[in-house]
């Protein structure tokens, strides 16, 4: 498999004092189920952060709230020091935020080109030829040259994931503010074999490395993905942060939640519903 090349423009926000992202006391309930309970966290420029924990503990919910796709019940969100009011369509964030969904979330009836270039077709004045050129560039960037005219059903699971990456990093060159400085990955290696997972993990790191101070948050259960893509780990359980630390500390911490999670033991503070 050909290795992808990268030519993304680095962010110019290196060294800024304010965090790229700050959550303060975020809470969210669905009916009687309190999914997030006063969660506070900070992501700085250039950070690669993994949010881990048992299933159903609010990890994907956090991503959707950060992306501006889901209302929070309480708490504040600051993007580059600017308080967000409402959802993403209510006011533009000071930096672009891209999201890669767990199931790729491609439009089956559209070609790869139409999927990757969707926002540009809908919200830019670029010509179809210009959009096609940009689509070809990002597809080459994620190691998928020559597939623009194919449909999602013709692609493997790993290829669909990479197409969703291409869509997430697509931006309008005539609008620098549109360039995503924060990427959100929701279980990007779920359901993939070990080789395909390694390709995706390398791609995540490669995009990050060539974005200057660009940051990302990744939600994952997969041990290799945690270790190969994260610099810092946040452990979430029952809507609260139970542990946070550098990825290398997951093997030495005595935190009982982390110990049980990585050992796979049934006995411990993590109790699944039966």
N, C-alpha and C positions, 0 to 999 in steps of 0.2 A: 504493500500500500504506500502510495506517495505521501511524503511528509508535507504538511501544509506550510506555506510561507506566510509571513506577516509583514504588514506595512502600515499598521494603524498609527495615527498621529498621537503622540503622548499628550496627556493632560498638562495644562499649564498651571494647575493649582497646587503644585508641590510646595510644601512648607507653610501652607496656610494654618493659622492658629485654630480656627474653628473646625470641629469634626465634619466630615462629609455627611454623616447621618447620626442623629441622636433621637432615641425613643425615650420618653419620660412617662412612666406609669401607665403603659398601654394595657387596657382591659378590653375583652371581647367575649360576649356570650351568644350562644345560639339557643334560644329558649331557656330552659333551666340549666343548660350545660355551660359552665364558665370555662372557656377554652384558654383565655389569657387573663392573668391576674396580676396587674401592676408590674408589667415587664418594663425594665429600663435597660438600655444598652447603647453603646457608642461604636461607630465604625469610622476609623480615620482614613485619610488618603493613603492609598497603596496597600490596604489590608486585604487579606484573604481569610474570611471568617466562615467557619462551619457551624451550623446549628444542628445539634443532634439530640436524640432522645427517643423514647418509645413512640409507637404509632399513636396517633390521635391526641397528641399533647400540645398541639397548636403551632407546630413549626411552619407548615404551609400557610397557615392563617397569618403569621407574622409577615411572610413574604408578600402576601396579597395586600396587607395593610401598608407596608412600605412602598409597594408599587402604586398605591393610590387606587386600587381596584375594589377595596372593601372598607366600609366605614368602621372606625373604632368606636367603642362605647365610651371610653374615657382615656385621658392622657393626651400628650402632645408629641408631635413629630416635627423635627427641625432638619431641613435639608440645607447644608452649607450655611447653617446659622439662621435660615429663614423658616419661620413657622408655617407649616402647611395648614390651610383651611379647606375642609371639604375633601373631595376626591380629585383625581388627576385631571378630570375634564373641567373642574371648577376654576383652576388657576395653574399656570405652567410652573413646574419646579425650576429652581435656578440651575440645576444640572439634569442631563438626561438620565433616565433609569430604564434599563432593558431587562426583560424577564424571559427565561426559558422555562416553559411549563413541563410538568412531569411526563405528560403524554405527547409532547411536541406541539400539539394543538394546531396542526396544519389544516388548511382548507382542502379537503379531498378533491373538490371540483376544480381547483386552480392548479396550474403548473407550479413547479419549483420557483421559476422566475416570478410568477404572480404572487406567490406566498412571500418570498423574501423581499420583494419590492412593494409589498402591499401598501405600507404607509406612504411611500413616495408617490405611488399612483393616486392615492387618495388625498394627500395633503402637501403636494409640492407642485411647482410649475415646471419641473424637469420634463424633457421630452421622453417618449418611450425608448429612443435609442440611448439617451443618457442613463436612464434607469437600468436598461439591459446591461450597459457597460459596468455600472456599479454592482449590479447583481453578480455578474461574472467575476468581478474582482473579489467579492466576499466569499463566493463559492470556492474559488481557488484558495482563498485564505484558510478555509476550513477543510481543505483537502478533497473537494468535490467538483473539480472542473468538468465541464461538458454535460451537466445533468439538468440545465435550466429548463429544458422543454419536457422533462419527465414529470409524472404525477406522483404524489406521495405513495400511492398503492404499489408503485413500481420499485420502491426503495426498501432496503432493510431497516430494522429498528434503529440501528446505530447511525445509518445515513439520515434518517428522519430527524434524529436528535441533532445532528450537525447542521441540517438545514434550519432547524429552529434557532441554533446558535447564530447562523448567518443573518437570520431575520432580526435577532435581538441586537446585533451590533451594526445593522444598517442605519445610516444617517444621511441627511441631506448636506452635501458639501457646501451649499450656499447658506446654511444656517448652522454655524458652529455650536450654538446652544443645544442643538438637537443631538449632538454626539453623546452617547451614553457613557457617563463616568462611573456609574454603579450598575453592575450586572447581578441579577438574582437568578439562581439556579435551583429549581425544585426537583430533587431526586434525578439528576441528569443521567445516572448510570443504572437506574432501576430497570430490572428485566434484561440487562445486557450480559452476554458472556464475558469472562475475564479479559479476553483480548480486546473486544469492543469497548469494555470499560476503560482499559488502559489508553486506548486511542482518545476517548472522550476526556479522561483525566489530563492527558498531555495537552490536549487542545485547550482546556480551561486554563492551565498554567501558561501555555504559549500566548494566548490572548492577553492574559493578565500581564505577563512579562513585557509585552510590547505596547502596553497602554500607558507607560509612564506611571502616574500616580492613580490610575484607575483602580477601583476596588470591587470586590464581589462578596456576596453572601451565598453560601451553598447549603441547602438542606439535604441531608443524606443519611442513610442507615449503613452504607457499605464501608467496611473497615478500610479497604485500600483507598477508596475515594477520600475518606477523612484524612488519612495519613499523607496522601500524595497531592492533595489540593489545598489544604488549610494551613494557615499560620497560627490561627487562634481558634479555639473550640469553645462553644457555649452549649451547655447541657440543659435542656428544658424538660421539665417533668410536671405534669398536671398544671400547666399554665404558669409555672414559675421557673426562674433560672436557679438551678441547684449547684452549678459549678461553671467556672470559666477559667481558661488558662491556655498557655502555649500548647501546640499539638504534641510536642515532645513530652509533655508532662502527663499524658493520658496513661502511660505505662508505670508511672511512679506515684501518682496521687493516691491517697488513701480514701478519697471520697467514695462512699459506698455505692452511689448511683453509677458513677463512672466504672467502678470495679465490676459491678454486676452486668452492666451493659456490654462491656468488652469481653467478659468471660462467658456470657450467655447462660449464667446460672439462673435457675428458677427461684432460688432462695435469695431474698434481699428486699430492699425498700421498694423496688419496682414490682408492683403487683398488677397483673393483667386481669381484666374482667373475665369471669368464667360463666 
